[in-house]
């Protein structure tokens, strides 16, 4: 219990000044959550104690983090795990930023690769995208974001990621997409097919737009992880939960649901989305 308390105390400190220039530049001054007169940090703090206590009851290798524009919370946030299909969100951004793609309309070929790669987590399409962009594009994107400990492999699913790095990427993922294709990228991340909407998608608070990507290997229980952005107007919260060695896919999905439920508990809820939260 002492270790858990220490983890919460250290992780709950505000992000150091100068560590998130892109995030701060895109945050409206005095941003209030639509429907309230207060900022997300005034309204919400993740229940880290409950999440850590729950993690200690679960099998597997677990790490997680929560980030807003001004605060960061984490449990083993720098612990490196395999990305599995979560890296497809980075592949999407890198592909759209390719010089041959960034300044033209997307065509049928682009869509035949990108949309199923994200919404259906199609591995064959991901293989083709990875061959097109190459590992250098992912390293370049990770450097832009400031994702420390990132490294990719010849097998893209074995890309090394951390909860800290993933939340940093997702908090303003749209800012890393070339403006011409920003709407397309966010639409894909908002339209994960129903059969893959477990974990965070089951417990996301009402009135927030959810963008997310999961990774679960081949459903063996080796990996069950998700990273998400919750957005309402100018307010944003990103959350990543990484698990490995769960024993079974069903057990891993239950762990995800339990952790996200505890981490997101206390977020304000609303009957409808804010008008500008669906971009």
Secondary structure, 3 states (H helix, E strand, C coil): CHHHHHHHHHHCCECCCCCCHHHHHHCCCCCCCCCCCCCHHHHCCCCHHHHHHHHCCCCCEEEEEEECCCEEEEECCCCCEECHHHHHHHHHHHHHCCHHHHCCCCCHHHHHHHHHHHHCCCHHHHHHHHHHHHHHHHHHHHHHHCCCCCECCCCHHHCEECHHHHHHHHHCHHHHCCHHHHHHHHHHHHCCCHHHCCCHHHHCCCCCEEEEEEECCCCCCCECEEEEEEEECCEEEEEEEEEECCCCHHHHHHHHHHHHHHHHCCCCCCCCCCCCCCC
